[in-house]
């Protein structure tokens, strides 16, 4: 086995233990934070993250994979401050998050723009993976891009840059997708076109649907499906999420499933208190406390749970290891 880069440095892939494959620590608008001092209490936020992640580690989870990239407020130095105080592995990402337009700083430079030229995103992403993020020496271990309802030119440009970076570095790709719009299939089409092996792709948020035909198609194309929004019952009730995972396991497909919540310690997309009221189970420990017992009751075996929580994440991340 190789090593996997984490915020605290490389670890042996076999030492990752139980892994939640899609969890954010912070999702913040950095411009708002910098311009409005009361937007975010840094010290309180860090202390809260330490408490939440310590609780998660005490529940037996050893690693979280954090797909927070530019566009979601990635600040790797802040994450490092948290990780100094918690004995848990945090795996960092590189990429760019947009569901529509390309950011303004890219409008006039790069392929297909007024000034043209090479895609500068590729060099930035490669640097994060090979040298480190923001001068910290902390290396990204995977790539992240996103697609929601449709493949806009901005989304396609980012996805193409992610594909090229993948080919240069060998790291795998996680894609934010919309199960309701079936855009996991669109992402697979673009990434395949760009030369990506779809077995190196995790299609995030696939668990927002109980459409087994759609999920089977994604898996048949070679990718992993992220059943990674447990706790977001207003998108799909928890019992349906459990039943869907159990059905995939019964079909012998546990080796293409990863589990998570897509939760965070703090996300500034919602007013204070809204998240706790609207989605009380949307937190780091819901899977361990509630989902795993429900999956066992639904017939999922311990071996299958280990496959989804230990073996598959290790395989995905170990593929990134040099």
Helices and strands as residue ranges (DSSP letters): E 3-4, E 11-12, G 13-15, E 19-20, E 26-27, H 30-35, G 37-39, H 42-58, E 63-66, H 76-83, E 89-95, G 104-106, H 120-130, E 142-146, H 153-169, E 173-176, H 183-193, G 198-200, E 201-204, G 206-208, H 212-220, E 224-227, H 238-250, G 254-256, E 257-259, E 266-267, H 274-278, H 286-286, I 287-291, H 292-297, H 302-306, I 307-311, H 312-318
